[in-house]
């Protein structure tokens, strides 16, 4: 069982309204755009005053119905001590996005994924960090890993329109950039890599 967090993403990617066209309607046939899942969105330098300015986002799901991902370079603070979160007390947490600001996620490499995690692009995984809250004995935390609170989401066609408008640059992701680089350096480093890919 994948857990409640996976159900949230399934709901996020569902169409917002039923398709009213007849089943036998003839449409233009187009090859679907390749999924950006497992790649990075880098806020373009020209992006003005915007909550997403200077962000780097790991895309975790992308299809015809929308997209979602996590900001990986915006520190939100540290996990506070509570009775149920002893195992993560003091662990740094990043702000994954403005949607679901009370939801906490574990982001790690696919090979370190906890049971039931959602694998992204055969390289990353999104899991539920709750198993690590109360008891860390015999339950080592994955490494490398990061905790994110909330997520970023786009409706059908919204992300594609923002990329076409020049709001986002798309860059290949790797462990070093996502997990190891300091948050304050990730945006600059991602822009450098974008330049090397052109």
FIKOLZA-1660 file (N, C-alpha, C; in steps of 0.1 Angstrom, whole numbers, plus 5000, padded with zeros to 4 digits):
% residues 198
   i   px   py   pz ch aa at
   1 5009 4988 5000  A  X  N
   1 5000 5000 5000  A  X CA
   1 5009 5012 5000  A  X  C
   2 5006 5022 4991  A  X  N
   2 5015 5033 4989  A  X CA
   2 5012 5044 5000  A  X  C
   3 5001 5044 5006  A  X  N
   3 4998 5054 5016  A  X CA
   3 4991 5066 5011  A  X  C
   4 4987 5075 5021  A  X  N
   4 4978 5086 5018  A  X CA
   4 4985 5096 5009  A  X  C
   5 4998 5098 5010  A  X  N
   5 5005 5108 5002  A  X CA
   5 5005 5104 4987  A  X  C
   6 5005 5091 4984  A  X  N
   6 5004 5087 4970  A  X CA
   6 4990 5090 4964  A  X  C
   7 4980 5088 4973  A  X  N
   7 4967 5091 4968  A  X CA
   7 4965 5106 4965  A  X  C
   8 4972 5115 4972  A  X  N
   8 4971 5129 4969  A  X CA
   8 4976 5132 4955  A  X  C
   9 4987 5125 4951  A  X  N
   9 4993 5128 4938  A  X CA
   9 4984 5122 4927  A  X  C
  10 4978 5110 4930  A  X  N
  10 4969 5105 4920  A  X CA
  10 4957 5114 4918  A  X  C
  11 4952 5120 4929  A  X  N
  11 4941 5130 4927  A  X CA
  11 4945 5142 4920  A  X  C
  12 4958 5146 4922  A  X  N
  12 4963 5158 4916  A  X CA
  12 4963 5157 4901  A  X  C
  13 4967 5145 4896  A  X  N
  13 4968 5142 4882  A  X CA
  13 4955 5138 4875  A  X  C
  14 4944 5138 4882  A  X  N
  14 4931 5134 4876  A  X CA
  14 4926 5146 4869  A  X  C
  15 4919 5144 4858  A  X  N
  15 4913 5155 4850  A  X CA
  15 4903 5163 4859  A  X  C
  16 4902 5176 4858  A  X  N
  16 4894 5184 4866  A  X CA
  16 4879 5183 4862  A  X  C
  17 4877 5179 4849  A  X  N
  17 4863 5178 4845  A  X CA
  17 4863 5167 4834  A  X  C
  18 4851 5160 4834  A  X  N
  18 4850 5149 4824  A  X CA
  18 4850 5155 4810  A  X  C
  19 4856 5147 4801  A  X  N
  19 4856 5152 4787  A  X CA
  19 4843 5151 4781  A  X  C
  20 4838 5162 4776  A  X  N
  20 4824 5162 4771  A  X CA
  20 4823 5158 4756  A  X  C
  21 4834 5156 4749  A  X  N
  21 4834 5152 4735  A  X CA
  21 4829 5138 4734  A  X  C
  22 4822 5135 4722  A  X  N
  22 4817 5121 4720  A  X CA
  22 4829 5112 4719  A  X  C
  23 4827 5099 4722  A  X  N
  23 4838 5089 4722  A  X CA
  23 4844 5088 4708  A  X  C
  24 4835 5090 4697  A  X  N
  24 4840 5087 4684  A  X CA
  24 4844 5100 4677  A  X  C
  25 4846 5111 4685  A  X  N
  25 4851 5124 4679  A  X CA
  25 4864 5122 4672  A  X  C
  26 4866 5128 4661  A  X  N
  26 4879 5127 4654  A  X CA
  26 4887 5139 4657  A  X  C
  27 4899 5137 4664  A  X  N
  27 4908 5148 4667  A  X CA
  27 4921 5147 4660  A  X  C
  28 4928 5158 4659  A  X  N
  28 4942 5157 4654  A  X CA
  28 4950 5148 4663  A  X  C
  29 4958 5140 4657  A  X  N
  29 4966 5131 4665  A  X CA
  29 4980 5137 4666  A  X  C
  30 4985 5138 4678  A  X  N
  30 4998 5143 4681  A  X CA
  30 5005 5134 4690  A  X  C
  31 5018 5133 4688  A  X  N
  31 5026 5125 4698  A  X CA
  31 5026 5133 4711  A  X  C
  32 5025 5126 4722  A  X  N
  32 5025 5133 4735  A  X CA
  32 5039 5138 4738  A  X  C
  33 5039 5150 4744  A  X  N
  33 5052 5156 4748  A  X CA
  33 5059 5146 4758  A  X  C
  34 5072 5146 4757  A  X  N
  34 5079 5137 4767  A  X CA
  34 5077 5142 4781  A  X  C
  35 5077 5133 4790  A  X  N
  35 5075 5136 4804  A  X CA
  35 5088 5143 4810  A  X  C
  36 5086 5153 4818  A  X  N
  36 5097 5159 4824  A  X CA
  36 5100 5153 4838  A  X  C
  37 5093 5143 4842  A  X  N
  37 5095 5137 4855  A  X CA
  37 5110 5132 4857  A  X  C
  38 5116 5136 4868  A  X  N
  38 5130 5133 4870  A  X CA
  38 5140 5144 4865  A  X  C
  39 5134 5154 4859  A  X  N
  39 5143 5166 4855  A  X CA
  39 5140 5178 4864  A  X  C
  40 5149 5188 4862  A  X  N
  40 5147 5200 4870  A  X CA
  40 5142 5212 4862  A  X  C
  41 5133 5219 4869  A  X  N
  41 5129 5232 4864  A  X CA
  41 5137 5243 4871  A  X  C
  42 5143 5251 4863  A  X  N
  42 5151 5262 4869  A  X CA
  42 5145 5275 4866  A  X  C
  43 5141 5283 4876  A  X  N
  43 5135 5296 4873  A  X CA
  43 5144 5305 4865  A  X  C
  44 5139 5310 4854  A  X  N
  44 5147 5318 4845  A  X CA
  44 5151 5331 4852  A  X  C
  45 5163 5336 4849  A  X  N
  45 5168 5348 4855  A  X CA
  45 5159 5360 4853  A  X  C
  46 5151 5360 4842  A  X  N
  46 5142 5371 4839  A  X CA
  46 5129 5370 4847  A  X  C
  47 5127 5359 4854  A  X  N
  47 5115 5358 4862  A  X CA
  47 5115 5369 4872  A  X  C
  48 5104 5377 4872  A  X  N
  48 5104 5389 4881  A  X CA
  48 5100 5385 4895  A  X  C
  49 5095 5395 4903  A  X  N
  49 5091 5392 4917  A  X CA
  49 5080 5382 4917  A  X  C
  50 5083 5370 4921  A  X  N
  50 5075 5359 4920  A  X CA
  50 5079 5349 4931  A  X  C
  51 5070 5342 4938  A  X  N
  51 5073 5332 4948  A  X CA
  51 5083 5321 4943  A  X  C
  52 5083 5319 4930  A  X  N
  52 5092 5309 4924  A  X CA
  52 5105 5314 4919  A  X  C
  53 5108 5327 4920  A  X  N
  53 5120 5333 4916  A  X CA
  53 5132 5326 4922  A  X  C
  54 5142 5323 4914  A  X  N
  54 5155 5317 4919  A  X CA
  54 5152 5303 4925  A  X  C
  55 5142 5296 4921  A  X  N
  55 5139 5282 4926  A  X CA
  55 5144 5272 4916  A  X  C
  56 5147 5260 4922  A  X  N
  56 5150 5248 4914  A  X CA
  56 5140 5238 4918  A  X  C
  57 5132 5232 4909  A  X  N
  57 5122 5223 4912  A  X CA
  57 5124 5209 4906  A  X  C
  58 5124 5199 4913  A  X  N
  58 5125 5185 4908  A  X CA
  58 5111 5181 4904  A  X  C
  59 5109 5178 4891  A  X  N
  59 5096 5174 4886  A  X CA
  59 5094 5159 4889  A  X  C
  60 5083 5156 4896  A  X  N
  60 5081 5142 4900  A  X CA
  60 5069 5136 4893  A  X  C
  61 5061 5143 4886  A  X  N
  61 5050 5138 4878  A  X CA
  61 5047 5148 4868  A  X  C
  62 5045 5143 4855  A  X  N
  62 5042 5152 4844  A  X CA
  62 5034 5144 4833  A  X  C
  63 5023 5149 4830  A  X  N
  63 5015 5142 4820  A  X CA
  63 5005 5152 4814  A  X  C
  64 4995 5147 4806  A  X  N
  64 4986 5156 4799  A  X CA
  64 4976 5162 4809  A  X  C
  65 4975 5157 4821  A  X  N
  65 4966 5162 4831  A  X CA
  65 4972 5172 4841  A  X  C
  66 4985 5174 4840  A  X  N
  66 4992 5183 4849  A  X CA
  66 5006 5178 4853  A  X  C
  67 5011 5185 4863  A  X  N
  67 5025 5182 4868  A  X CA
  67 5026 5186 4883  A  X  C
  68 5035 5179 4889  A  X  N
  68 5038 5183 4903  A  X CA
  68 5053 5180 4906  A  X  C
  69 5058 5187 4916  A  X  N
  69 5072 5185 4919  A  X CA
  69 5075 5193 4932  A  X  C
  70 5088 5193 4936  A  X  N
  70 5092 5199 4948  A  X CA
  70 5104 5209 4946  A  X  C
  71 5102 5221 4952  A  X  N
  71 5114 5230 4953  A  X CA
  71 5124 5223 4961  A  X  C
  72 5137 5223 4956  A  X  N
  72 5148 5217 4964  A  X CA
  72 5158 5226 4969  A  X  C
  73 5156 5239 4968  A  X  N
  73 5166 5249 4972  A  X CA
  73 5160 5260 4981  A  X  C
  74 5150 5258 4989  A  X  N
  74 5144 5268 4997  A  X CA
  74 5142 5263 5011  A  X  C
  75 5152 5265 5020  A  X  N
  75 5151 5260 5034  A  X CA
  75 5139 5266 5041  A  X  C
  76 5132 5258 5048  A  X  N
  76 5120 5262 5056  A  X CA
  76 5123 5262 5070  A  X  C
  77 5133 5256 5075  A  X  N
  77 5137 5255 5089  A  X CA
  77 5141 5241 5093  A  X  C
  78 5137 5237 5105  A  X  N
  78 5140 5224 5110  A  X CA
  78 5128 5218 5117  A  X  C
  79 5128 5204 5117  A  X  N
  79 5116 5197 5123  A  X CA
  79 5116 5200 5138  A  X  C
  80 5105 5204 5143  A  X  N
  80 5104 5207 5157  A  X CA
  80 5102 5195 5165  A  X  C
  81 5106 5195 5178  A  X  N
  81 5104 5183 5186  A  X CA
  81 5089 5182 5190  A  X  C
  82 5084 5170 5187  A  X  N
  82 5071 5167 5191  A  X CA
  82 5071 5152 5196  A  X  C
  83 5061 5148 5203  A  X  N
  83 5061 5134 5207  A  X CA
  83 5062 5124 5196  A  X  C
  84 5056 5127 5185  A  X  N
  84 5055 5117 5174  A  X CA
  84 5067 5119 5164  A  X  C
  85 5075 5129 5166  A  X  N
  85 5086 5131 5156  A  X CA
  85 5100 5131 5162  A  X  C
  86 5102 5123 5172  A  X  N
  86 5114 5123 5179  A  X CA
  86 5126 5119 5169  A  X  C
  87 5123 5110 5160  A  X  N
  87 5133 5105 5151  A  X CA
  87 5138 5116 5141  A  X  C
  88 5131 5127 5139  A  X  N
  88 5135 5137 5130  A  X CA
  88 5137 5150 5136  A  X  C
  89 5137 5151 5149  A  X  N
  89 5139 5163 5156  A  X CA
  89 5152 5170 5152  A  X  C
  90 5150 5183 5147  A  X  N
  90 5162 5191 5143  A  X CA
  90 5166 5189 5129  A  X  C
  91 5160 5180 5122  A  X  N
  91 5164 5177 5108  A  X CA
  91 5160 5189 5099  A  X  C
  92 5168 5194 5090  A  X  N
  92 5164 5205 5082  A  X CA
  92 5153 5201 5072  A  X  C
  93 5145 5210 5069  A  X  N
  93 5134 5207 5060  A  X CA
  93 5133 5219 5050  A  X  C
  94 5130 5215 5037  A  X  N
  94 5129 5225 5027  A  X CA
  94 5114 5227 5023  A  X  C
  95 5111 5239 5018  A  X  N
  95 5098 5243 5013  A  X CA
  95 5096 5237 4999  A  X  C
  96 5088 5226 4998  A  X  N
  96 5086 5220 4985  A  X CA
  96 5077 5228 4976  A  X  C
  97 5068 5236 4982  A  X  N
  97 5059 5244 4973  A  X CA
  97 5047 5249 4982  A  X  C
  98 5039 5257 4975  A  X  N
  98 5028 5263 4983  A  X CA
  98 5016 5254 4985  A  X  C
  99 5015 5243 4978  A  X  N
  99 5003 5234 4979  A  X CA
  99 5006 5224 4991  A  X  C
 100 4995 5222 4999  A  X  N
 100 4997 5213 5010  A  X CA
 100 5008 5217 5020  A  X  C
 101 5008 5229 5025  A  X  N
 101 5019 5233 5033  A  X CA
 101 5021 5226 5047  A  X  C
 102 5012 5217 5050  A  X  N
 102 5014 5209 5062  A  X CA
 102 5018 5195 5059  A  X  C
 103 5019 5191 5047  A  X  N
 103 5023 5178 5043  A  X CA
 103 5038 5177 5042  A  X  C
 104 5044 5166 5048  A  X  N
 104 5058 5164 5048  A  X CA
 104 5062 5151 5040  A  X  C
 105 5072 5153 5032  A  X  N
 105 5076 5142 5022  A  X CA
 105 5091 5139 5024  A  X  C
 106 5095 5127 5021  A  X  N
 106 5109 5123 5021  A  X CA
 106 5113 5121 5006  A  X  C
 107 5123 5128 5002  A  X  N
 107 5129 5127 4989  A  X CA
 107 5142 5121 4990  A  X  C
 108 5144 5110 4982  A  X  N
 108 5157 5103 4982  A  X CA
 108 5160 5096 4969  A  X  C
 109 5171 5089 4968  A  X  N
 109 5174 5082 4956  A  X CA
 109 5165 5069 4955  A  X  C
 110 5163 5065 4943  A  X  N
 110 5154 5054 4940  A  X CA
 110 5159 5041 4947  A  X  C
 111 5172 5039 4947  A  X  N
 111 5178 5027 4954  A  X CA
 111 5177 5027 4969  A  X  C
 112 5175 5039 4975  A  X  N
 112 5173 5040 4989  A  X CA
 112 5159 5042 4993  A  X  C
 113 5150 5040 4984  A  X  N
 113 5135 5043 4986  A  X CA
 113 5130 5034 4997  A  X  C
 114 5122 5040 5006  A  X  N
 114 5115 5032 5017  A  X CA
 114 5104 5024 5010  A  X  C
 115 5098 5014 5017  A  X  N
 115 5087 5006 5011  A  X CA
 115 5076 5015 5007  A  X  C
 116 5070 5012 4996  A  X  N
 116 5058 5019 4991  A  X CA
 116 5061 5033 4985  A  X  C
 117 5074 5036 4983  A  X  N
 117 5077 5049 4978  A  X CA
 117 5074 5050 4963  A  X  C
 118 5072 5062 4958  A  X  N
 118 5069 5065 4944  A  X CA
 118 5082 5068 4937  A  X  C
 119 5086 5060 4927  A  X  N
 119 5099 5061 4920  A  X CA
 119 5097 5071 4909  A  X  C
 120 5106 5081 4907  A  X  N
 120 5106 5091 4898  A  X CA
 120 5117 5090 4888  A  X  C
 121 5114 5088 4875  A  X  N
 121 5125 5087 4865  A  X CA
 121 5136 5077 4868  A  X  C
 122 5133 5066 4875  A  X  N
 122 5143 5056 4878  A  X CA
 122 5155 5061 4886  A  X  C
 123 5154 5073 4891  A  X  N
 123 5165 5079 4898  A  X CA
 123 5162 5084 4912  A  X  C
 124 5150 5090 4914  A  X  N
 124 5146 5095 4927  A  X CA
 124 5134 5088 4932  A  X  C
 125 5130 5091 4944  A  X  N
 125 5118 5085 4950  A  X CA
 125 5112 5094 4960  A  X  C
 126 5099 5094 4961  A  X  N
 126 5092 5102 4971  A  X CA
 126 5085 5092 4981  A  X  C
 127 5088 5094 4994  A  X  N
 127 5083 5085 5004  A  X CA
 127 5076 5092 5015  A  X  C
 128 5070 5084 5024  A  X  N
 128 5064 5089 5036  A  X CA
 128 5074 5089 5047  A  X  C
 129 5078 5100 5053  A  X  N
 129 5088 5101 5063  A  X CA
 129 5083 5096 5077  A  X  C
 130 5070 5093 5078  A  X  N
 130 5065 5090 5091  A  X CA
 130 5072 5078 5098  A  X  C
 131 5076 5068 5090  A  X  N
 131 5083 5056 5097  A  X CA
 131 5095 5061 5105  A  X  C
 132 5101 5072 5101  A  X  N
 132 5113 5077 5108  A  X CA
 132 5111 5086 5120  A  X  C
 133 5098 5089 5122  A  X  N
 133 5094 5099 5132  A  X CA
 133 5097 5094 5146  A  X  C
 134 5091 5083 5150  A  X  N
 134 5090 5080 5164  A  X CA
 134 5102 5071 5168  A  X  C
 135 5107 5063 5159  A  X  N
 135 5117 5053 5163  A  X CA
 135 5127 5051 5152  A  X  C
 136 5139 5055 5154  A  X  N
 136 5150 5053 5144  A  X CA
 136 5158 5041 5146  A  X  C
 137 5156 5034 5158  A  X  N
 137 5163 5022 5161  A  X CA
 137 5160 5011 5150  A  X  C
 138 5170 5006 5144  A  X  N
 138 5167 4995 5134  A  X CA
 138 5161 5000 5121  A  X  C
 139 5160 5013 5120  A  X  N
 139 5153 5019 5108  A  X CA
 139 5162 5031 5103  A  X  C
 140 5173 5028 5097  A  X  N
 140 5182 5039 5093  A  X CA
 140 5176 5047 5083  A  X  C
 141 5179 5060 5083  A  X  N
 141 5173 5070 5073  A  X CA
 141 5181 5068 5060  A  X  C
 142 5174 5069 5049  A  X  N
 142 5181 5068 5036  A  X CA
 142 5191 5079 5035  A  X  C
 143 5201 5076 5027  A  X  N
 143 5211 5086 5024  A  X CA
 143 5216 5085 5010  A  X  C
 144 5217 5096 5002  A  X  N
 144 5212 5110 5007  A  X CA
 144 5197 5111 5006  A  X  C
 145 5192 5121 5014  A  X  N
 145 5178 5123 5014  A  X CA
 145 5175 5137 5019  A  X  C
 146 5163 5142 5016  A  X  N
 146 5159 5155 5022  A  X CA
 146 5144 5154 5025  A  X  C
 147 5140 5163 5034  A  X  N
 147 5126 5164 5038  A  X CA
 147 5121 5177 5031  A  X  C
 148 5109 5176 5026  A  X  N
 148 5103 5188 5020  A  X CA
 148 5088 5189 5025  A  X  C
 149 5084 5201 5027  A  X  N
 149 5070 5203 5032  A  X CA
 149 5063 5210 5021  A  X  C
 150 5051 5205 5018  A  X  N
 150 5043 5211 5007  A  X CA
 150 5049 5207 4993  A  X  C
 151 5042 5210 4982  A  X  N
 151 5046 5207 4969  A  X CA
 151 5042 5217 4959  A  X  C
 152 5047 5217 4947  A  X  N
 152 5043 5226 4937  A  X CA
 152 5035 5219 4926  A  X  C
 153 5024 5225 4921  A  X  N
 153 5016 5218 4912  A  X CA
 153 5011 5227 4900  A  X  C
 154 5008 5220 4889  A  X  N
 154 5004 5227 4877  A  X CA
 154 4992 5220 4871  A  X  C
 155 4982 5227 4866  A  X  N
 155 4971 5220 4859  A  X CA
 155 4974 5217 4845  A  X  C
 156 4965 5211 4838  A  X  N
 156 4967 5206 4824  A  X CA
 156 4972 5217 4816  A  X  C
 157 4984 5216 4809  A  X  N
 157 4989 5225 4800  A  X CA
 157 4996 5237 4806  A  X  C
 158 4994 5239 4819  A  X  N
 158 5000 5251 4826  A  X CA
 158 5015 5252 4826  A  X  C
 159 5021 5240 4829  A  X  N
 159 5036 5240 4829  A  X CA
 159 5041 5242 4815  A  X  C
 160 5035 5236 4806  A  X  N
 160 5040 5237 4792  A  X CA
 160 5039 5252 4787  A  X  C
 161 5029 5259 4791  A  X  N
 161 5027 5273 4788  A  X CA
 161 5038 5281 4794  A  X  C
 162 5041 5278 4807  A  X  N
 162 5051 5286 4814  A  X CA
 162 5065 5284 4808  A  X  C
 163 5068 5272 4804  A  X  N
 163 5081 5269 4797  A  X CA
 163 5081 5276 4784  A  X  C
 164 5071 5276 4776  A  X  N
 164 5070 5282 4763  A  X CA
 164 5072 5298 4765  A  X  C
 165 5067 5303 4776  A  X  N
 165 5068 5317 4779  A  X CA
 165 5082 5321 4783  A  X  C
 166 5090 5311 4787  A  X  N
 166 5104 5314 4791  A  X CA
 166 5105 5315 4806  A  X  C
 167 5095 5311 4814  A  X  N
 167 5096 5312 4828  A  X CA
 167 5106 5302 4834  A  X  C
 168 5107 5290 4827  A  X  N
 168 5115 5279 4833  A  X CA
 168 5125 5274 4822  A  X  C
 169 5136 5270 4827  A  X  N
 169 5146 5263 4819  A  X CA
 169 5146 5248 4824  A  X  C
 170 5148 5239 4815  A  X  N
 170 5148 5225 4819  A  X CA
 170 5162 5219 4819  A  X  C
 171 5166 5213 4830  A  X  N
 171 5180 5208 4832  A  X CA
 171 5179 5194 4837  A  X  C
 172 5189 5186 4833  A  X  N
 172 5190 5172 4838  A  X CA
 172 5193 5172 4853  A  X  C
 173 5187 5163 4860  A  X  N
 173 5190 5163 4875  A  X CA
 173 5200 5152 4878  A  X  C
 174 5207 5154 4889  A  X  N
 174 5216 5144 4894  A  X CA
 174 5216 5145 4910  A  X  C
 175 5222 5135 4916  A  X  N
 175 5222 5134 4931  A  X CA
 175 5229 5146 4937  A  X  C
 176 5240 5150 4931  A  X  N
 176 5248 5160 4937  A  X CA
 176 5241 5174 4937  A  X  C
 177 5234 5177 4926  A  X  N
 177 5227 5190 4926  A  X CA
 177 5215 5190 4935  A  X  C
 178 5208 5179 4935  A  X  N
 178 5196 5178 4944  A  X CA
 178 5199 5177 4958  A  X  C
 179 5208 5168 4962  A  X  N
 179 5210 5165 4976  A  X CA
 179 5223 5171 4982  A  X  C
 180 5233 5173 4975  A  X  N
 180 5246 5177 4981  A  X CA
 180 5249 5192 4981  A  X  C
 181 5246 5198 4970  A  X  N
 181 5249 5213 4969  A  X CA
 181 5242 5221 4979  A  X  C
 182 5248 5231 4985  A  X  N
 182 5240 5240 4994  A  X CA
 182 5228 5246 4987  A  X  C
 183 5217 5248 4995  A  X  N
 183 5205 5253 4989  A  X CA
 183 5208 5266 4982  A  X  C
 184 5216 5275 4988  A  X  N
 184 5218 5288 4982  A  X CA
 184 5226 5288 4969  A  X  C
 185 5233 5276 4966  A  X  N
 185 5241 5275 4954  A  X CA
 185 5234 5267 4943  A  X  C
 186 5223 5261 4946  A  X  N
 186 5217 5252 4936  A  X CA
 186 5212 5259 4923  A  X  C
 187 5206 5271 4925  A  X  N
 187 5201 5278 4914  A  X CA
 187 5212 5282 4904  A  X  C
 188 5222 5288 4910  A  X  N
 188 5234 5292 4901  A  X CA
 188 5240 5280 4894  A  X  C
 189 5242 5269 4902  A  X  N
 189 5248 5257 4896  A  X CA
 189 5239 5251 4885  A  X  C
 190 5226 5251 4887  A  X  N
 190 5217 5246 4877  A  X CA
 190 5218 5255 4864  A  X  C
 191 5219 5268 4866  A  X  N
 191 5220 5277 4854  A  X CA
 191 5233 5274 4846  A  X  C
 192 5244 5271 4853  A  X  N
 192 5256 5268 4847  A  X CA
 192 5255 5255 4839  A  X  C
 193 5248 5245 4845  A  X  N
 193 5246 5233 4837  A  X CA
 193 5237 5234 4825  A  X  C
 194 5227 5243 4827  A  X  N
 194 5219 5246 4815  A  X CA
 194 5227 5252 4804  A  X  C
 195 5236 5261 4807  A  X  N
 195 5245 5267 4797  A  X CA
 195 5253 5256 4790  A  X  C
 196 5258 5246 4798  A  X  N
 196 5267 5236 4792  A  X CA
 196 5259 5226 4783  A  X  C
 197 5245 5226 4785  A  X  N
 197 5237 5217 4777  A  X CA
 197 5233 5223 4764  A  X  C
 198 5234 5236 4762  A  X  N
 198 5230 5243 4750  A  X CA
 198 5239 5240 4739  A  X  C
% end
